[in-house]
Amino acid sequence: MFAGSWAHIGDVLEEHYPRMMDHLRRTLTNKYADMMRDARNSPRDRALAIDGVRFDGHDYTVLSAHNLEWIRHYFWVEMIDQVWNTDAFRRVSAVNTANRATEYEGMTSRHYTGSISIAMHRDRMVIYHPLD
């Protein structure tokens, strides 16, 4: 029975805690990649607007002065040095960039439902289920 919001996590009843933590874990798993992508892209845009620095997609150090409000500067610089400016990240990024630019049946698409793009699904629907 809902009895109102808890003031802090210590007020959560033991019986509800595992379910709440499971929900939090699933939510963060789904949102974390988007949060980190935004954490890279927003500073890139600010670096260009404020400093006139164009990010080349390779050296993240130029973004070090433009951390987001919710990431302390120290952690921001550590993330740049230990994650984004590593050869491993650059390799994965290059592969992902190439994959996004790959044409299939003459199209590049960024929107997917399952294993085929929406555009490809639409084209197949026209072929196999034409509207007469």
N, C-alpha and C positions, 0 to 999 in steps of 0.2 A: 504494500500500500504506500503510495506516494505521500510523504509527510513534509515536503518542502525541500529546498536546496540545502546542501551542506555548506557550512562556512569555510571549512578547509578539509583536506583529505583525511585528517585524523578523525573526523566525525563519521566517516563512512563505516557503516556496520560491517562486521566481519563477513557476514553472509553475502553481502553485495559486492565486496571488494574484488573477488576473482572475476566476476562478470564485468565489473567496471573496467578493470585492467585489461581484460580481453578486448573489450570495445575500444579502449584507448589504443592498444597495440594495433588493431586492425585499421583504425582511422589513421594513425601515423604512418603505417605501411603504405596505405593508399595515397596519402598526401605528401610524403617526404620527398619523392622525386620531383614533384611540381614545386615544392618550396625551394629546393636546392637549385632548380633551373631558374626560378625567379630571382634567387639570391645571386646568380651569375649575371643574368640579363639586365636587371635593374641598375646595378652599378656600372655596367657597360654603357648604358644610355646616359647615366649621370656624368660619367667621365667625359663623354663627348660634349654634353651640354655645358658643363661647368668649366672643364679644363681644356676643351677642344682636343682631347686625346682620343684618337680612333683606335679601338681595340682590334688587334689583328687576328684574334682567335687563337693565338698561340701563347703569348706571354701575359699571364694573368696578373703579374706584378703591377701593371699600370692601373689596376683596379683597387690596389691596396688602400688608397685614401678614401674609398667610396663604400665602406661597409654599410650594411643596412642597420637600422636602429635596433633591431632585436638581436643582432650579433655583435658582441663586444669586439672592439678593434683587434685586440690581441688574438682572439680566436679566429677572426676573419683572416688575418695575416697567416696564421698557422694553417688554416684550411687552404689558402692559396699555395703556400709553400709545400705542404705535405700531401695535398690531393690534386689540385688542378694544374700545378706546374710540374707534374711528374710525367715521365715518359709513358708509364702505363696508362694514365688518364688520356694523354694525347693520342695514343694508339687506339684506344676504345672510341674516343671522340671522332677520329678520322674514319674509322669503320662505320660508325653510326651516321656520320655526315654523308658518306658514300652510299650507304643503304637508303637514306632518305631521298637521295638524288637519282636513284636507279629507276629507270623507266621499265614498266611492264605493260605490254600491249600498247605502247606509245604514250603512256601516261605516268606522271609522277603524282602520287597522292599522299596526303598526310592524315587522312581520316580512314580508320579501319573499323570494321565490324567482324570480329573473328579473324579468319586467316586471309580474307580478300578485301580489297579496298571497296569503299562505297561506290566509287565510280565504276569499278569493274563489275560489281554486283548489279548496278543499274543497267549497264550494257548487256549483261547476260540475261537479265529479265526481259529486255527488248527483243533479244534473239529468241529465247525459249518461250516467252509468254507475251507475244505482241498484242497491243491493244488495237483491235480491228475497227 
